Amino acid sequence: MNGVYEIYPSQKKSFFPSFSINSNLIIINLIFFVIFSILIYTNLAYLDYIAIKPINILQGKYFWTFLTSMFMHGGFFHIFANMLSLFFIGSLVERILGARRYLFFYLISGLLAGVFFVLSSLLFTSDMNSYAVGASGALFGLVGFLMIITPNLPVYVMFIPIPIKMKYAAPGILVVLWVISAAGNLPIGNTAHLGGLLIGIAYGLYLRKSYKNKTKYISRYFS
């Protein structure tokens, strides 16, 4: 095991050699947020080409939005909250998985969270015209992963001044966001969050079964 608590050997290559993969992801998110925001500001019709819209997907159009939507956010607070969370959570997950596997896991979590959002819209709601954007699906994938691999890791959630163990914080964040969106009728992508969390949990369980000794060591390290 190369490093303090890596499951896999760390991969040092990245888009910008002096930065980690997680830092690159934050930079890319910021760059595309600016680009996409300018495009949408000039013509709102561009939103259909950037954000996930279930009706478009079901009509066989704009499948690339599963990817582009991950790098678009619904405002400055949205991207600030997501990138701040990614800075702390992503850095830890990258150290555990190694750069290459972290990148794949991040992207797959975000993509499958988008698929979960579309399927949930089809099966459980009648609103097929809502949009989904943001890195939250991928973020919840990371959170679900840490919930299994580092269940006793103390984390600070939102404005709560005391640390909460990850195994309680992860589902708690999901519930709180769901309540906030319901109470305030806010367009929060709760089904995408849930999809990402489930993907992260599944991957964490797979690693815990496949690498029992290493995952036990990591869990004890953060207890």
Secondary structure, DSSP 8 states (H G I E B T S, - for coil): --SSS-SS------SSTTS-HHHHHHHHHHHHHHHHHHHHHH-GGGHHHHSB-HHHHHTT--TTHHHHGGG--SSHHHHHHHHHHHHHHHHHHHHHH-HHHHHHHHHHHHHHHHHHHHHHHHHH-S--S--B-SSHHHHHHHHHHHHHHSTT-EE--TT-SS-EEHHHHHHHHHHHHHHHHHHHT----HHHHHHHHHHHHHHHHHHHHHSHHHHHHHHHHT-
